[in-house]
Amino acid sequence: MSDFKWRQFQGEVILWAVRWYCRYGICYRDLEQMMGPEMEKRLCWQWRRPQSISWRVDETYVKVRGKWAYLYRALDRHGNTIDFYLSPTRNAKAAKRLLAKAANVLKAWDRPEVINTDKASTYGIAISELKVEGKCPEKTVHRIRPSKTGPAYFSLS
């Protein structure tokens, strides 16, 4: 399957989707709903397996289908995505939801020992609430790094 080298999905998954699209004449939305669980299952090991015990968490403002939203993401030390969350608001509830979602699927030994964030106070609130609830280890250290630039803005059409 060298034709699909460097693609996000394996060649057999791409061919499977194309075969269904051509054979049954279904629309892209239906195809996405049918293939979504299979694609997520195959990518789950890559998304949910941090390669280090140090996480970097941040958010950025993105435009999705004409509406602005906050894209929260958790990365490991090597820049691999652990998890992400799209929220219309920038608050402690959204930050807590991202961290809880990311930590929920991990085993106890995969949870972070260090979480690096920017100066946003929402992360400190979220981390302390998760520690109280037992979803984040008590020994987890919250490091605040200074931001080098202002907020980044992207548009996803």
N, C-alpha and C positions, 0 to 999 in steps of 0.2 A: 504494500500500500504506500509506495513512495510518493504517489500523487498527493497524498494528504499529509506529507511531512510538515511539521511545524504548525499544524492546525490544533485548535483547542480540544477537539474530540477525536477519538480513534476512527480510522477509515470505515470500519464496519458500521458504526453508529451513523456516520454521514450517509453511507450508501443505503442504510435501512430507512432513514428519513426521506431521501430522494426517491427511493422505490415506492414508498407509501404515497408520496406527493404525486408522482407520475401515474401510478396505477389506479388510485382511488379518487383522484381529483379533489382532495380535501384542501381547505384553505390553510394558510400558514398558522393562523391562530389555533385551529384544531390540532394541527401537527405539533405545535408547541406544547399544547396541553397533554397530548399523548406521549410525547418524547420527554417532557420535563422530568418526571420522576426517574426515568432510566438514566438520563444525563446527570442528574444530581447524585444518583447512587454511584455512578462511575467516577464522578469527580469528588465525591465526599471525602475519600481518603486524602486527596490533595488539599482540599480546603480546610479540613478539620484537624490536620496533623501538624501542629507547630514543630519546628525543628530546633527550637531553643526554649529556654525558660524565661526569656526576656521578650516582652511584647511592646510594641509601639502602637498607640491608639491616637487617632486624630479624626477630624471631620473637615469637610470642605463643602462649599455651596455649589450645587450643580443644578442645571436646568434640564428637566426631564419632561418631554412633550409639552413645552411651553410654560411649565410651572417650576418655580425654584424650590429646592428641597436640600436638606443636609444629608450628605453621605458620610456616615460614620464607618470607620474600618479599623480592624485590628490586624496588625502585621507581626510576623516573628522577626527575629534579628536579621534574617537573610532577605527580608522583603517579601516573603510568601504570605499571601492572604490567609488569615485564619478564619475570619468572618467579616460580614459587612451588614449595615442596616441603613435603610433610607427612611428619613423622618421629616415631617413638615416643620418640626420645631427643634430648637437647639436648647435643650434643658437637661437636667440631671436624670429625668425619667428616660429619655432617649439614650443617654450614655449608659445608664444602668441596664437598659434592655439589650444593647449591643454586648456588653460585657457578660451578662447572664446567658445570653444566647451562645456566645463563644465558649464559655466555660461549661455550659450544660452538657455538651456532647463529648467533653474530654474526660479522661480518667483522672483520678486524683494526682497521679505522678506527672501528668501533662499540663497541669494548671500552672500559671506563671508565678515566678518568684519575684519578678520585677515588672511593673507596668510603667512605661514612659509615656507621658502626656504633655500637651502644651499647657499654657497658663490658665486655661479655662477651669473655673472652679467647679463646674459640673462633674468632672471626673473624680475629684476628691470626694464629693458627696456620694456619687454612685459606688465607688470602691468601698467606702466605709459602710454603706448600707448592705452591700453584698457580703462583707465580712461579718456583720451582725446576723445576717440570715444564714450564714454558713456556706454560701455558694462560692466564696473566695477564701483561700487560706489566710489565717491570721498573720502568717509570716510574710505575706506579700508586701513588697515595698512599692510605694507610689513615688516615682521620681518626676519632677516637673522640669522640662527642658524649655529654655527660652526659644520663642519662634524667631527664625531668621528673617522671614518676610511676612507680609500681611496675608490675609485670606486669599485663597485661590478660587477662581471662578471658572467653571466649565459648563459647556452646553451639550447635552446628550439629546439628539433628536430622535 
